[in-house]
Amino acid sequence: MNKNRGQIRGRRQLFATALRYAALGALGTIGGSTLAKRQRLLREGKCTNRGICRGCEAFEACTLPQALSAKQVLARADDDGK
């Protein structure tokens, strides 16, 4: 009987480990695909920040029309403030 308990515990541990690694793999895949999609959208010239330009990390290098407009407004505000 003691031998069966060891086998059951071993199987449970095997399944728990397999599920843990499957979940880790799924999270890695989801994260990787999200990053890849963001990079693809940036290459295609589509906004990834829902049009909120000033808080975007790609604002300085962005050439989308909305970002260019925001840069012009900021430049005018800087010129008026001097």
C-alpha positions in Angstrom: 0.0 0.0 0.0 2.9 2.4 0.8 4.2 1.8 -2.7 0.9 3.0 -4.3 1.0 6.2 -2.3 4.4 7.0 -3.6 3.3 6.4 -7.2 0.2 8.6 -6.7 2.3 11.4 -5.2 4.8 11.0 -8.0 2.0 11.3 -10.6 0.5 14.3 -8.9 3.8 16.0 -8.8 4.4 15.2 -12.5 1.0 16.6 -13.5 1.6 19.7 -11.3 5.0 20.3 -12.8 3.6 19.8 -16.4 0.8 22.3 -15.8 3.2 24.8 -14.2 5.5 24.7 -17.3 2.5 24.8 -19.7 1.2 27.9 -17.9 4.6 29.5 -18.1 4.9 28.7 -21.8 1.4 30.1 -22.4 2.3 33.4 -20.6 5.6 33.6 -22.5 3.8 33.1 -25.8 1.2 35.7 -25.1 3.8 38.2 -24.0 5.9 37.6 -27.0 3.0 37.9 -29.4 1.9 41.1 -27.8 5.4 42.6 -28.2 5.7 41.4 -31.8 2.3 42.9 -32.6 3.3 46.3 -31.1 6.5 46.3 -33.2 4.6 45.3 -36.4 2.1 48.1 -35.8 4.9 50.7 -35.3 6.6 49.5 -38.5 3.3 49.8 -40.4 2.9 53.4 -39.1 -0.1 52.7 -36.9 -0.5 54.3 -33.5 -0.1 51.9 -30.6 -0.9 54.4 -27.9 -4.5 55.1 -28.9 -3.6 58.7 -30.0 -2.2 59.9 -26.7 1.0 61.4 -28.1 2.7 63.2 -25.2 2.8 60.1 -23.0 4.0 57.8 -25.7 7.6 56.4 -25.5 7.9 56.6 -29.3 6.8 60.3 -29.5 10.1 61.8 -30.4 10.7 59.5 -33.4 7.0 59.2 -34.4 6.1 60.5 -37.9 2.3 59.8 -37.8 0.2 62.9 -38.6 -1.3 63.2 -35.1 2.2 63.1 -33.5 3.5 65.7 -36.0 0.6 67.9 -35.1 1.3 67.6 -31.4 4.9 68.4 -32.0 3.9 71.6 -33.9 1.6 72.6 -31.0 4.3 72.0 -28.5 6.9 74.0 -30.6 4.5 76.9 -30.8 3.9 76.8 -27.1 7.6 76.9 -26.5 8.1 79.8 -28.9 5.2 81.8 -27.2 6.7 81.2 -23.8 10.1 82.7 -24.6 
